[in-house]
Amino acid sequence: MSELVLINGRTVPAGEARVPVDDRGLLYGDGLFETLRVRGGRPFRLDRHVARLFASCGELAIDPAVSPDMLAVSAAQLVEANAVSSGVLRIQITRGRGAGPDIPDDAEPTVLVTATSGRLYPAELYERGLRAVTAGFPRNERSPLVRHKTTNYLECVLARREAKLAGCDEAVMLNTVGRVAEAAASNIFLVTDGRLVTPPPQEGLLPGITRADVMELARAEGVEVIERPVRPEELREADEVFLTNSVLEVCGLAELDGEAVGGGARDLTTRLAEAYAGLASGEAGP
């Protein structure tokens, strides 16, 4: 059976889905998306991802033309229809049709949902740890887009290209004043003197759903969690560094710009990775 997708309320085979050539998501990256992990046939933290998506729609004046509850139910139904036990769910909303830079008054959004098996990170990546480079250009922490997951994603694509060309997995993004913001597709944590440290949103990062879960899990273990500006040299001096996102979940950083990070220590990283996996598996059920 061919993979099904949900587009504007209709479930159709992926090969039959159509987006107009003047869709603003295609022309200008004028849209938003969420990507999340499917475990045990259930999208993990679907409600939180949909809430963030709709909050961003509100701030960027995009009318989703569907309720959060209806979209969440339809997305979960698509996961079931495609028999995705372990994989990735992606929800995307664009502003709709309209050429030209001005936002049309009558734009009708395009809502696209896909659910795909697999597409997960390989087990050996977690065993060896991520390798990263520092991106050659800054993240603009003053941008109105920086705290939203927009389809205008080229900056992250280019940063990841830098990483791949250097034989690495991820790129660390510094902001315009030279402090750590996040990785191209992940949030960053460092462990120092038993405390968990991560940059605050105003440093130029998307506050991840997994990021929030990990902070909560750490506090439940009695670990002090601190949000504060982070200098890039602190990543090399830290006892441990790890990255998080909804598909990667929790993965240690082993190398940055060709230098070892953390001396191979991953005590808290491993504990939080296991706690997060337990949390996610518990919600997925048997």
Secondary structure, 3 states (H helix, E strand, C coil): CCCEEEECCEEEEHHHCCCCCCEHHHHHCCEEEEEEEEECCEECCHHHHHHHHHHHHHHCCCCCCCCHHHHHHHHHHHHHHCCCCCEEEEEEEECCECCCCCCCCCCCCEEEEEEEECCCCCHHHHHHCEEEEECCCCECCCCCCCCCCECCCHHHHHHHHHHHHCCCCEEEEEECCCCEEEECCCEEEEEECCEEEECCHHHCCCCCHHHHHHHHHHHHCCCCEEECCCCHHHHHHCCEEEEEECCCEEEEEEEECCEECHHHCCHHHHHHHHHHHHHHHHHHCC
